[in-house]
Amino acid sequence: MKTRNFKLAHILLVEDNDGDVLLTLEAFEESKFHTHVSVARNGQEALDFLHKKGEFSNAQRPDLILLDINIPIFNGLEVLEEIKQNESLKKIPVIMLTTSSNQKDIDMAYKKYCNSYVKKPMEMDDFMEAIQKIEEFWLQLSVLSK
């Protein structure tokens, strides 16, 4: 059996729903990958985290961002636009992880350069599997820019 060395990956989860935060954290805990997950509960916190402002002045740059569309203050599409227009942030992969299946949201997310759009499965087992597949693809198969 081949063993692999995994580096600790840092993920920023931008999500305001407590249940989805708990499920996502649980999925990462059960994973074979070594991850550290930071949580921002609204668009302003996400931008402060990424720009290392205020309480996030010592925040670590994430390797991957999981971003919900329907979050308070600045919505996910506004946060995505800020990330992809910022020279120091735009190479970070952003996965839209949302309940929205609205085609306008999907089209707009890709227009604003999201790297992937994943509709949150409603069943817990399916949700856990989706998180694990995201992890597998983005943290093992893909080579991420620094």
Long-range contacts (C-beta under 8 A, 24 or more apart in sequence): 4-140, 6-32, 6-33, 6-34, 6-139, 6-140, 7-34, 8-34, 8-35, 8-36, 9-33, 9-34, 9-35, 9-36, 9-63, 9-64, 9-139, 10-35, 10-36, 10-37, 10-38, 10-60, 10-61, 10-62, 10-63, 10-64, 11-35, 11-36, 11-37, 11-38, 11-62, 11-63, 11-64, 11-65, 11-66, 12-37, 12-38, 12-39, 12-40, 12-46, 12-49, 12-50, 12-62, 12-64, 12-65, 12-66, 13-37, 13-38, 13-39, 13-40, 13-66, 14-39, 14-40, 14-41, 14-42, 14-43, 14-45, 14-46, 14-65, 14-66, 14-67, 14-68, 14-71, 14-76, 14-79, 15-39, 15-40, 15-41, 15-66, 15-68, 15-71, 15-97, 16-41, 16-42, 16-68, 16-70, 16-71, 16-72, 17-68, 20-68, 20-120, 23-124, 23-127, 23-128, 23-131, 24-66, 24-97, 24-131, 26-128, 27-127, 27-128, 27-131, 27-132, 27-135, 28-131, 28-135, 30-128, 30-132, 31-131, 31-132, 31-135, 33-135, 33-136, 33-139, 33-140, 35-135, 35-139, 36-60, 38-62, 41-71, 41-72, 42-71, 42-72, 42-73, 42-74, 43-71, 43-72, 43-73, 43-74, 43-75, 43-76, 43-78, 43-79, 44-73, 44-74, 45-73, 46-71, 46-74, 46-79, 47-74, 47-79, 47-82, 50-83, 50-86, 50-89, 61-92, 62-92, 63-92, 63-93, 63-139, 63-144, 64-92, 64-93, 64-95, 64-138, 64-139, 64-144, 65-92, 65-93, 65-94, 65-95, 66-95, 66-97, 66-134, 67-94, 67-95, 67-96, 67-97, 67-98, 67-114, 68-96, 68-97, 68-98, 69-96, 69-98, 69-100, 69-105, 69-109, 70-98, 70-99, 70-100, 76-109, 77-105, 77-108, 77-109, 77-112, 80-109, 80-112, 80-113, 80-114, 81-112, 84-112, 84-113, 91-145, 93-138, 93-142, 93-144, 95-134, 95-138, 97-134
